[in-house]
Amino acid sequence: MRFVSTRGAAPAADLAQVLQAGLAPDGGLYLAEHIPVLEPDAFAGAHAPAEVGARLLVPYFAGSALESGLSMLCGEAFAQPIPLRALRGAGDHVLELFHGPSAAFKDIGARFLAAALARLRMPDDPLRTILVATSGDTGGAVAAAFHRRAGFRVLILYPQEGVAPRQARQLGAFGGNVQAYRVDGTFDDCQRMVKTALGDAVLRARVALGSANSISLGRLLPQAGYYAWAALAHWRATGRALSFVVPTGNLGNALAALIARRMGLPIARIVLACNANDTLPRYFAGGAYAAQPSRRTLANAMDVGAPSNFERLRALYADADALRADLAAFSVDDTAILDTLRAAPARHGCEPCPHTACALRVLETLRAAGDTRDWAVVATAHAAKFPEVVEPAFGHTVAVPAVLAALLEKPARSRPLAARDEALRRILLGAAAPS
């Protein structure tokens, strides 16, 4: 299969080129030339998430250098429990995606991408620098996936005042080929800096660059796999399609759910749960799309005012009316997040992170409006990553997963970085290269 840029000014590329480049030469995001539709019998005998994911991705990998290794890539990506649990409300479920090494859903896509790039690497290839802008969870997942992989270094950019303390410690604890930079700006600044570097042809002629943000199809495609698995498991058990409430900031996770549905999986409705950064809710309520400066909230990993994957989302629909008819988005402010955290253990039977609490609040809104469909809230991170927020709400401490606890015991180091494109460019060219 070939892949094209959302901006239409770059040549079509094969999968290996797309995964290694991250961003298209014209500054656009890559999408498949067409989204294949699979019949139910394509998944016959596939029950584990890795098996379903591999079947789902076969059309995208056909003819690529990675085709023969697809099952291996999915086995590595989905090497963690992904439970779909019933909640206390009738028809309510939670899809837990936080049981990986960094305790966030992004582990799945990050491991897939790292394994794919390592498989594509040739012995005489130059060191490849993976650039990552993070509002909290992406950086930790990418660091864990690439840590100590020969031939790669990772530069993580995060807003100095915009991530939770445990997230910041996690980002700085890997060392080795992973370097964290605390940027004196917002996540949108970090994202801009990364995209500017990736779009700089002169820079890329001198430095081998790649991206592990959700602008990379290597992150996005495997994430469609867990939606396919959950929808199939629910449909096989009940005969009913499953709907999803997806906490979202940069739109990658939600777009993965949409791709799974477009491919024919039994997914009914997809609703986006945002925090007070309401760029998407304003748009889906009928307003013009207008990126905004990001605002700090309790659900910090979703503090995005200019979601980069909106460009992909818009490219998949004929016009704004078609897009608004197919999706909905709701905004949840900090007061509502805290109220939901306090009530969730008794009301829903779970202890969510602040981002998952946004999705639970949206589910409550849907139920109050009379929606009787089967819904799954997507749990994107473990609550233990945000003790300052969740523990006062729950009234007790939250146990830290063993893998995360071991990482948090290590010394952590990050470096300051100005929120300027040229500051990152100097590092990449070696003027301030990390040791």
The 8 nearest C-alpha neighbors of each residue, nearest first, counted from 0:
[[1, 59, 61, 13, 2, 60, 58, 62],
 [2, 0, 13, 12, 32, 11, 31, 3],
 [1, 3, 31, 32, 12, 11, 30, 29],
 [4, 2, 11, 29, 30, 32, 31, 5],
 [5, 3, 29, 27, 6, 7, 28, 23],
 [4, 6, 27, 28, 7, 29, 314, 311],
 [7, 5, 27, 4, 8, 25, 26, 28],
 [6, 8, 4, 5, 9, 3, 27, 25],
 [7, 9, 6, 25, 10, 4, 24, 27],
 [10, 8, 25, 7, 24, 4, 11, 23],
 [11, 9, 12, 8, 3, 4, 7, 24],
 [10, 12, 3, 2, 1, 9, 13, 4],
 [13, 11, 2, 1, 16, 10, 17, 3],
 [12, 14, 1, 16, 15, 2, 17, 0],
 [13, 15, 17, 16, 18, 63, 12, 1],
 [14, 16, 18, 17, 13, 19, 64, 63],
 [17, 15, 19, 14, 13, 18, 20, 12],
 [16, 18, 14, 20, 15, 19, 21, 13],
 [19, 17, 15, 21, 16, 20, 217, 14],
 [18, 20, 16, 17, 209, 21, 15, 116],
 [19, 21, 17, 209, 22, 18, 16, 23],
 [22, 20, 215, 210, 18, 209, 19, 17],
 [21, 23, 20, 28, 26, 27, 197, 24],
 [22, 24, 27, 26, 25, 28, 4, 29],
 [25, 23, 26, 9, 198, 22, 27, 200],
 [26, 24, 23, 27, 9, 8, 6, 198],
 [27, 25, 23, 24, 198, 22, 28, 6],
 [26, 28, 6, 5, 23, 4, 25, 22],
 [29, 27, 4, 5, 22, 23, 214, 311],
 [28, 30, 4, 3, 2, 5, 23, 27],
 [31, 29, 2, 3, 4, 32, 28, 5],
 [30, 32, 2, 33, 3, 1, 34, 29],
 [33, 31, 2, 3, 1, 30, 34, 0],
 [34, 32, 31, 35, 30, 2, 0, 1],
 [33, 35, 31, 262, 36, 32, 261, 258],
 [36, 34, 262, 33, 37, 58, 261, 59],
 [35, 37, 262, 263, 34, 38, 261, 264],
 [38, 36, 263, 262, 41, 35, 39, 55],
 [37, 39, 40, 41, 36, 263, 42, 264],
 [40, 38, 41, 42, 37, 43, 264, 263],
 [39, 41, 43, 42, 38, 37, 44, 45],
 [40, 42, 39, 38, 43, 37, 54, 55],
 [43, 41, 40, 45, 39, 44, 54, 51],
 [44, 42, 40, 45, 41, 39, 46, 51],
 [43, 45, 42, 46, 50, 40, 41, 51],
 [46, 44, 50, 42, 51, 43, 47, 54],
 [45, 47, 44, 50, 51, 48, 228, 232],
 [46, 48, 50, 49, 45, 51, 228, 52],
 [49, 47, 51, 50, 228, 52, 225, 46],
 [50, 48, 52, 73, 74, 47, 77, 51],
 [51, 49, 45, 47, 53, 52, 48, 46],
 [52, 50, 48, 54, 45, 53, 49, 228],
 [53, 51, 224, 49, 55, 50, 54, 48],
 [52, 54, 50, 56, 55, 51, 70, 73],
 [55, 53, 51, 57, 52, 56, 50, 42],
 [54, 56, 52, 53, 57, 51, 224, 58],
 [55, 57, 53, 59, 54, 58, 52, 60],
 [56, 58, 60, 54, 59, 55, 61, 53],
 [59, 57, 61, 60, 56, 35, 0, 55],
 [60, 58, 56, 57, 0, 61, 31, 14],
 [61, 59, 66, 57, 63, 58, 62, 56],
 [62, 60, 58, 63, 59, 66, 57, 0],
 [61, 63, 60, 66, 64, 0, 65, 59],
 [64, 62, 65, 66, 60, 61, 14, 15],
 [63, 65, 66, 15, 62, 67, 119, 60],
 [64, 66, 63, 68, 67, 69, 60, 115],
 [65, 67, 60, 63, 68, 69, 64, 61],
 [68, 66, 65, 69, 64, 70, 63, 71],
 [67, 69, 71, 65, 66, 70, 72, 118],
 [68, 70, 72, 71, 66, 67, 73, 65],
 [71, 69, 73, 72, 53, 68, 74, 49],
 [70, 72, 74, 68, 69, 73, 75, 67],
 [73, 71, 69, 75, 74, 70, 111, 76],
 [74, 72, 76, 49, 70, 75, 71, 77],
 [75, 73, 71, 49, 72, 77, 76, 78],
 [74, 76, 72, 78, 73, 77, 71, 111],
 [77, 75, 111, 107, 73, 110, 74, 78],
 [76, 78, 74, 49, 79, 75, 73, 107],
 [77, 79, 75, 76, 74, 80, 99, 49],
 [80, 78, 77, 99, 98, 81, 76, 107],
 [79, 81, 82, 98, 78, 77, 99, 96],
 [82, 80, 96, 95, 79, 83, 94, 98],
 [83, 81, 95, 84, 94, 80, 96, 93],
 [82, 84, 94, 93, 95, 92, 81, 229],
 [85, 83, 93, 92, 82, 86, 94, 95],
 [84, 86, 92, 91, 93, 87, 83, 90],
 [87, 85, 92, 91, 347, 88, 348, 84],
 [86, 88, 347, 348, 89, 85, 91, 346],
 [87, 89, 91, 86, 90, 347, 346, 85],
 [88, 90, 91, 87, 86, 373, 85, 371],
 [89, 91, 373, 88, 374, 92, 372, 371],
 [92, 90, 88, 86, 374, 89, 375, 85],
 [93, 91, 85, 375, 86, 84, 374, 376],
 [92, 94, 376, 375, 84, 83, 377, 95],
 [93, 95, 83, 377, 378, 82, 376, 375],
 [96, 94, 378, 82, 81, 97, 93, 83],
 [95, 97, 104, 379, 81, 378, 98, 94],
 [98, 96, 103, 102, 380, 104, 381, 99],
 [97, 99, 102, 96, 79, 80, 100, 103],
 [100, 98, 102, 79, 97, 101, 106, 103],
 [101, 99, 102, 402, 403, 106, 143, 98],
 [100, 102, 140, 103, 99, 139, 403, 106],
 [103, 101, 97, 99, 98, 381, 100, 380],
 [104, 102, 380, 97, 105, 101, 379, 106],
 [105, 103, 96, 379, 97, 106, 380, 107],
 [104, 106, 107, 103, 108, 140, 137, 109],
 [105, 107, 140, 109, 104, 108, 99, 110],
 [108, 106, 76, 105, 110, 109, 77, 104],
 [107, 109, 218, 111, 110, 105, 221, 106],
 [110, 108, 106, 112, 141, 111, 107, 218],
 [111, 109, 144, 76, 113, 107, 112, 108],
 [112, 110, 76, 108, 114, 109, 113, 72],
 [111, 113, 217, 115, 109, 114, 110, 218],
 [114, 112, 110, 116, 115, 111, 145, 144],
 [113, 115, 117, 111, 112, 116, 110, 118],
 [116, 114, 112, 118, 117, 113, 111, 119],
 [117, 115, 119, 113, 118, 114, 112, 120],
 [116, 118, 114, 120, 119, 115, 113, 148],
 [117, 119, 115, 116, 120, 114, 65, 121],
 [120, 118, 116, 117, 115, 121, 15, 64],
 [119, 121, 117, 118, 116, 124, 122, 150],
 [120, 122, 124, 123, 119, 118, 117, 125],
 [123, 121, 124, 120, 125, 150, 119, 149],
 [122, 124, 121, 125, 120, 126, 150, 127],
 [125, 123, 121, 122, 120, 126, 150, 127],
 [126, 124, 127, 123, 207, 150, 206, 122],
 [125, 127, 150, 151, 128, 124, 207, 152],
 [128, 126, 207, 151, 208, 125, 150, 129],
 [129, 127, 208, 152, 153, 151, 209, 207],
 [128, 130, 209, 153, 210, 208, 152, 154],
 [131, 129, 210, 154, 153, 209, 128, 155],
 [130, 132, 155, 212, 211, 156, 154, 133],
 [133, 131, 156, 190, 189, 155, 157, 193],
 [134, 132, 157, 135, 138, 137, 156, 131],
 [133, 135, 300, 186, 157, 162, 136, 299],
 [134, 136, 300, 162, 133, 166, 137, 138],
 [135, 137, 139, 138, 103, 140, 300, 134],
 [138, 136, 140, 133, 139, 105, 135, 141],
 [137, 139, 141, 133, 140, 136, 155, 142],
 [140, 138, 142, 170, 136, 141, 137, 101],
 [139, 141, 106, 143, 137, 101, 142, 138],
 [142, 140, 144, 138, 109, 143, 139, 137],
 [141, 143, 139, 145, 140, 144, 146, 138],
 [144, 142, 140, 146, 141, 145, 139, 101],
 [143, 145, 110, 141, 142, 146, 109, 113],
 [146, 144, 148, 142, 143, 113, 141, 147],
 [145, 147, 143, 142, 148, 144, 176, 177],
 [148, 146, 149, 145, 176, 175, 151, 177],
 [149, 147, 145, 146, 151, 150, 117, 176],
 [148, 150, 151, 147, 117, 152, 126, 145],
 [149, 151, 126, 127, 148, 152, 125, 124],
 [152, 150, 127, 126, 149, 128, 148, 153],
 [151, 153, 176, 128, 177, 129, 127, 154],
 [152, 154, 177, 129, 128, 130, 178, 176],
 [153, 155, 178, 130, 179, 131, 177, 129],
 [156, 154, 179, 131, 180, 138, 132, 178],
 [157, 155, 132, 180, 189, 181, 131, 133],
 [156, 158, 133, 181, 182, 132, 134, 159],
 [159, 157, 182, 161, 185, 186, 184, 160],
 [158, 160, 181, 182, 183, 161, 157, 184],
 [161, 159, 158, 162, 183, 184, 185, 163],
 [160, 162, 158, 159, 295, 299, 134, 185],
 [163, 161, 135, 134, 299, 166, 160, 167],
 [162, 164, 166, 165, 167, 385, 161, 135],
 [165, 163, 167, 166, 168, 162, 385, 384],
 [166, 164, 168, 167, 163, 384, 169, 385],
 [165, 167, 169, 163, 164, 168, 135, 162],
 [168, 166, 164, 170, 169, 165, 162, 163],
 [169, 167, 165, 171, 166, 170, 411, 172],
 [168, 170, 166, 172, 167, 171, 407, 165],
 [171, 169, 167, 139, 168, 172, 179, 166],
 [170, 172, 411, 412, 413, 168, 169, 179],
 [171, 173, 411, 169, 170, 410, 409, 174],
 [174, 172, 171, 177, 175, 170, 142, 146],
 [175, 173, 177, 172, 176, 178, 171, 412],
 [176, 174, 177, 173, 147, 146, 178, 434],
 [175, 177, 152, 174, 153, 147, 146, 178],
 [178, 176, 153, 174, 175, 152, 173, 154],
 [179, 177, 154, 153, 155, 174, 176, 180],
 [178, 180, 155, 413, 171, 154, 170, 156],
 [181, 179, 414, 156, 413, 415, 155, 416],
 [180, 182, 159, 415, 157, 158, 416, 414],
 [183, 181, 416, 158, 159, 184, 418, 417],
 [184, 182, 159, 417, 418, 158, 416, 181],
 [185, 183, 182, 158, 418, 188, 159, 186],
 [184, 186, 158, 188, 187, 189, 161, 293],
 [185, 187, 189, 188, 158, 134, 190, 157],
 [186, 188, 190, 185, 189, 191, 303, 305],
 [189, 187, 191, 185, 186, 190, 184, 418],
 [190, 188, 186, 192, 132, 187, 191, 156],
 [189, 191, 187, 132, 193, 188, 192, 186],
 [192, 190, 188, 194, 189, 193, 195, 187],
 [191, 193, 420, 195, 189, 190, 194, 188],
 [192, 194, 196, 190, 195, 191, 197, 189],
 [193, 195, 197, 191, 196, 192, 198, 190],
 [196, 194, 198, 192, 193, 197, 191, 199],
 [197, 195, 199, 193, 198, 194, 192, 424],
 [196, 198, 194, 195, 199, 193, 22, 208],
 [197, 199, 195, 196, 26, 194, 200, 24],
 [198, 200, 196, 202, 201, 197, 203, 195],
 [201, 199, 203, 202, 198, 204, 197, 24],
 [202, 200, 204, 203, 199, 205, 206, 198],
 [203, 201, 199, 205, 204, 200, 206, 196],
 [202, 204, 206, 200, 205, 201, 207, 199],
 [203, 205, 201, 202, 206, 200, 207, 199],
 [204, 206, 203, 202, 207, 201, 428, 200],
 [207, 205, 203, 204, 208, 202, 427, 428],
 [208, 206, 127, 203, 128, 126, 125, 205],
 [209, 207, 128, 127, 129, 206, 203, 197],
 [208, 210, 129, 20, 21, 19, 128, 130],
 [211, 209, 130, 21, 129, 212, 131, 215],
 [210, 212, 131, 215, 129, 213, 130, 141],
 [213, 211, 214, 210, 131, 215, 132, 137],
 [212, 214, 215, 251, 218, 219, 211, 216],
 [213, 215, 212, 28, 216, 21, 308, 22],
 [216, 214, 21, 213, 217, 218, 212, 211],
 [217, 215, 219, 218, 220, 214, 18, 29],
 [216, 218, 112, 215, 219, 18, 220, 111],
 [219, 217, 108, 216, 215, 213, 109, 220],
 [218, 220, 216, 222, 217, 221, 255, 213],
 [219, 221, 222, 223, 216, 218, 217, 255],
 [222, 220, 224, 223, 108, 219, 218, 52],
 [221, 223, 224, 219, 220, 255, 108, 225],
 [222, 224, 255, 221, 259, 226, 220, 256],
 [225, 223, 52, 227, 221, 222, 226, 228],
 [224, 226, 228, 227, 223, 222, 229, 48],
 [225, 227, 229, 223, 228, 224, 256, 230],
 [228, 226, 224, 230, 225, 229, 259, 231],
 [227, 229, 225, 231, 226, 48, 230, 51],
 [230, 228, 232, 226, 231, 227, 225, 233],
 [231, 229, 233, 227, 232, 228, 241, 265],
 [230, 232, 234, 228, 233, 229, 235, 227],
 [233, 231, 229, 235, 230, 234, 228, 236],
 [232, 234, 236, 230, 231, 235, 237, 229],
 [235, 233, 238, 239, 231, 237, 236, 232],
 [234, 236, 232, 233, 238, 237, 231, 239],
 [235, 237, 233, 234, 232, 238, 239, 231],
 [238, 236, 234, 239, 235, 233, 240, 232],
 [237, 239, 234, 235, 236, 240, 233, 265],
 [240, 238, 234, 237, 241, 233, 373, 265],
 [239, 241, 265, 266, 267, 234, 242, 230],
 [240, 242, 266, 373, 230, 267, 374, 239],
 [241, 243, 268, 374, 267, 266, 269, 373],
 [244, 242, 375, 269, 374, 376, 245, 270],
 [245, 243, 270, 376, 358, 271, 269, 377],
 [244, 246, 271, 377, 272, 253, 243, 247],
 [247, 245, 272, 358, 271, 273, 354, 355],
 [248, 246, 250, 273, 301, 272, 245, 249],
 [247, 249, 301, 303, 250, 302, 306, 273],
 [248, 250, 306, 251, 307, 308, 247, 303],
 [251, 249, 253, 308, 247, 248, 252, 254],
 [252, 250, 254, 213, 253, 249, 308, 255],
 [253, 251, 255, 254, 250, 256, 247, 222],
 [252, 254, 256, 255, 250, 251, 245, 257],
 [253, 255, 257, 251, 256, 252, 250, 258],
 [254, 256, 223, 258, 252, 253, 257, 222],
 [257, 255, 253, 259, 254, 258, 223, 226],
 [256, 258, 254, 260, 255, 259, 261, 253],
 [257, 259, 261, 255, 260, 256, 262, 254],
 [260, 258, 262, 256, 223, 257, 261, 227],
 [259, 261, 264, 257, 262, 263, 258, 266],
 [262, 260, 258, 263, 259, 257, 36, 34],
 [263, 261, 36, 259, 260, 35, 37, 264],
 [262, 264, 260, 261, 36, 37, 265, 259],
 [263, 265, 260, 266, 259, 262, 227, 230],
 [266, 264, 240, 230, 267, 263, 241, 231],
 [265, 267, 241, 240, 260, 242, 264, 230],
 [268, 266, 242, 240, 241, 265, 269, 260],
 [267, 269, 242, 266, 243, 270, 326, 241],
 [270, 268, 243, 242, 326, 244, 271, 267],
 [271, 269, 244, 327, 328, 326, 245, 243],
 [270, 272, 328, 245, 244, 246, 327, 247],
 [271, 273, 246, 358, 329, 245, 357, 328],
 [274, 272, 330, 247, 329, 246, 331, 271],
 [273, 275, 331, 330, 276, 332, 298, 357],
 [274, 276, 332, 277, 330, 331, 273, 296],
 [277, 275, 274, 304, 278, 294, 302, 293],
 [276, 278, 280, 275, 279, 330, 281, 273],
 [279, 277, 281, 280, 276, 290, 304, 282],
 [278, 280, 282, 281, 277, 283, 328, 288],
 [281, 279, 328, 283, 277, 329, 282, 278],
 [282, 280, 284, 279, 278, 286, 283, 277],
 [281, 283, 286, 279, 288, 285, 284, 280],
 [284, 282, 280, 285, 323, 281, 327, 279],
 [283, 285, 281, 282, 280, 286, 328, 323],
 [286, 284, 283, 282, 281, 287, 323, 280],
 [287, 285, 282, 281, 284, 288, 283, 289],
 [286, 288, 282, 289, 285, 281, 283, 284],
 [287, 289, 282, 286, 290, 278, 279, 281],
 [290, 288, 287, 291, 278, 282, 305, 286],
 [289, 291, 305, 304, 278, 288, 292, 306],
 [292, 290, 304, 293, 305, 289, 278, 276],
 [293, 291, 304, 294, 290, 187, 305, 303],
 [292, 294, 304, 303, 302, 291, 276, 295],
 [293, 295, 302, 276, 296, 292, 275, 304],
 [294, 296, 302, 299, 161, 293, 297, 298],
 [295, 297, 298, 299, 333, 294, 302, 275],
 [296, 298, 299, 333, 353, 388, 295, 336],
 [299, 297, 353, 354, 296, 300, 301, 274],
 [298, 300, 302, 301, 296, 297, 162, 295],
 [301, 299, 134, 135, 302, 298, 136, 248],
 [300, 302, 248, 299, 303, 298, 247, 274],
 [303, 301, 299, 300, 293, 295, 294, 276],
 [304, 302, 293, 248, 301, 305, 306, 249],
 [303, 305, 293, 291, 292, 290, 276, 278],
 [304, 306, 290, 303, 307, 291, 187, 278],
 [307, 305, 249, 308, 309, 303, 250, 304],
 [306, 308, 309, 249, 305, 310, 214, 250],
 [309, 307, 310, 311, 250, 306, 251, 249],
 [308, 310, 312, 311, 307, 306, 313, 250],
 [309, 311, 308, 313, 312, 307, 314, 5],
 [312, 310, 314, 308, 309, 313, 5, 315],
 [311, 313, 309, 314, 315, 310, 308, 254],
 [312, 314, 310, 315, 311, 316, 309, 322],
 [315, 313, 311, 312, 316, 5, 310, 317],
 [314, 316, 313, 312, 311, 317, 322, 318],
 [317, 315, 318, 314, 313, 322, 321, 312],
 [316, 318, 321, 315, 319, 314, 322, 313],
 [317, 319, 316, 321, 320, 322, 313, 314],
 [318, 320, 322, 321, 323, 317, 316, 313],
 [319, 321, 323, 322, 318, 324, 317, 325],
 [322, 320, 324, 319, 318, 323, 316, 325],
 [321, 323, 319, 325, 324, 320, 316, 326],
 [322, 324, 320, 325, 326, 283, 321, 319],
 [325, 323, 321, 322, 326, 320, 327, 319],
 [324, 326, 322, 323, 321, 327, 269, 268],
 [327, 325, 323, 324, 270, 269, 322, 328],
 [326, 328, 270, 283, 271, 323, 329, 325],
 [327, 329, 271, 280, 270, 272, 283, 279],
 [330, 328, 280, 272, 273, 271, 331, 361],
 [329, 331, 273, 274, 275, 277, 280, 272],
 [332, 330, 274, 275, 357, 335, 273, 329],
 [331, 333, 275, 335, 334, 274, 336, 330],
 [332, 334, 336, 335, 297, 337, 296, 331],
 [335, 333, 337, 336, 332, 338, 331, 339],
 [334, 336, 338, 333, 337, 332, 339, 331],
 [335, 337, 333, 339, 334, 338, 356, 357],
 [338, 336, 340, 334, 339, 335, 341, 333],
 [339, 337, 335, 341, 336, 340, 334, 342],
 [338, 340, 342, 336, 337, 341, 343, 356],
 [339, 341, 337, 343, 338, 342, 392, 356],
 [340, 342, 392, 338, 339, 393, 343, 337],
 [343, 341, 339, 340, 346, 345, 344, 338],
 [342, 344, 346, 347, 340, 345, 339, 341],
 [345, 343, 348, 349, 350, 347, 346, 342],
 [346, 344, 343, 348, 347, 342, 349, 341],
 [347, 345, 343, 342, 344, 348, 87, 88],
 [346, 348, 87, 343, 86, 349, 344, 345],
 [349, 347, 344, 345, 86, 87, 346, 343],
 [348, 350, 344, 347, 343, 351, 86, 345],
 [351, 349, 344, 343, 352, 382, 348, 340],
 [352, 350, 355, 382, 356, 349, 353, 340],
 [351, 353, 382, 355, 354, 381, 356, 380],
 [354, 352, 356, 298, 355, 336, 297, 351],
 [355, 353, 298, 357, 356, 352, 246, 358],
 [354, 356, 378, 358, 357, 352, 351, 353],
 [355, 357, 353, 359, 354, 358, 351, 336],
 [358, 356, 360, 354, 355, 359, 272, 331],
 [357, 359, 361, 355, 272, 356, 360, 246],
 [360, 358, 356, 362, 361, 357, 363, 355],
 [361, 359, 363, 357, 358, 362, 356, 339],
 [360, 362, 364, 358, 363, 359, 365, 272],
 [363, 361, 359, 365, 364, 360, 366, 358],
 [362, 364, 360, 366, 361, 365, 367, 359],
 [365, 363, 361, 367, 362, 366, 368, 360],
 [366, 364, 362, 368, 367, 363, 370, 361],
 [365, 367, 370, 363, 369, 368, 364, 362],
 [366, 368, 364, 369, 365, 363, 370, 362],
 [369, 367, 365, 366, 370, 364, 363, 371],
 [370, 368, 366, 367, 371, 365, 364, 372],
 [369, 371, 366, 365, 372, 368, 367, 373],
 [372, 370, 369, 373, 366, 90, 365, 374],
 [373, 371, 370, 374, 90, 242, 241, 240],
 [372, 374, 90, 241, 242, 91, 371, 375],
 [375, 373, 242, 91, 243, 241, 92, 372],
 [376, 374, 92, 243, 93, 91, 242, 94],
 [375, 377, 93, 244, 243, 358, 94, 92],
 [376, 378, 94, 245, 93, 379, 375, 244],
 [379, 377, 95, 355, 94, 96, 380, 376],
 [378, 380, 104, 96, 103, 97, 377, 355],
 [381, 379, 103, 97, 102, 378, 352, 104],
 [380, 382, 383, 102, 97, 352, 384, 103],
 [381, 383, 352, 384, 351, 385, 380, 389],
 [384, 382, 385, 399, 381, 397, 386, 398],
 [383, 385, 382, 165, 381, 386, 166, 380],
 [386, 384, 383, 387, 388, 382, 389, 163],
 [385, 387, 389, 390, 388, 383, 384, 382],
 [388, 386, 385, 389, 390, 391, 163, 164],
 [389, 387, 386, 385, 390, 391, 297, 392],
 [388, 390, 392, 386, 391, 393, 387, 385],
 [389, 391, 393, 386, 392, 396, 395, 394],
 [392, 390, 394, 393, 389, 388, 395, 387],
 [391, 393, 341, 389, 390, 394, 340, 337],
 [394, 392, 390, 395, 391, 341, 389, 340],
 [393, 395, 391, 392, 390, 396, 389, 341],
 [396, 394, 390, 393, 397, 391, 392, 389],
 [395, 397, 390, 398, 394, 386, 393, 391],
 [398, 396, 383, 399, 395, 390, 386, 382],
 [397, 399, 383, 400, 396, 401, 382, 404],
 [398, 400, 383, 404, 401, 397, 403, 384],
 [401, 399, 403, 402, 404, 398, 102, 383],
 [400, 402, 404, 403, 405, 399, 406, 398],
 [403, 401, 405, 404, 400, 100, 406, 101],
 [402, 404, 406, 405, 400, 401, 407, 101],
 [403, 405, 401, 407, 406, 402, 399, 400],
 [406, 404, 402, 408, 403, 407, 401, 409],
 [407, 405, 403, 408, 404, 409, 402, 172],
 [406, 408, 404, 409, 405, 169, 403, 168],
 [409, 407, 405, 406, 404, 410, 172, 403],
 [408, 410, 407, 406, 172, 411, 405, 173],
 [411, 409, 172, 408, 412, 407, 171, 168],
 [412, 410, 172, 171, 168, 409, 413, 169],
 [411, 413, 171, 172, 410, 414, 179, 174],
 [414, 412, 179, 180, 171, 181, 415, 178],
 [413, 415, 180, 181, 179, 416, 412, 178],
 [416, 414, 181, 180, 182, 413, 417, 183],
 [415, 417, 182, 181, 180, 418, 414, 183],
 [416, 418, 419, 183, 182, 422, 415, 184],
 [417, 419, 184, 183, 182, 188, 416, 420],
 [420, 418, 422, 421, 417, 192, 423, 188],
 [419, 421, 192, 422, 423, 424, 195, 418],
 [420, 422, 424, 423, 419, 425, 192, 426],
 [423, 421, 425, 419, 424, 420, 417, 426],
 [422, 424, 426, 425, 421, 420, 427, 419],
 [423, 425, 421, 427, 426, 422, 428, 420],
 [426, 424, 428, 430, 422, 423, 427, 421],
 [427, 425, 431, 432, 429, 423, 424, 428],
 [426, 428, 424, 429, 425, 423, 432, 206],
 [429, 427, 425, 426, 430, 424, 206, 432],
 [428, 430, 432, 426, 431, 427, 425, 433],
 [431, 429, 425, 426, 432, 428, 427, 424],
 [430, 432, 426, 429, 425, 433, 427, 428],
 [433, 431, 429, 426, 430, 434, 427, 428],
 [434, 432, 431, 178, 426, 429, 154, 176],
 [433, 432, 175, 178, 176, 431, 174, 177]]
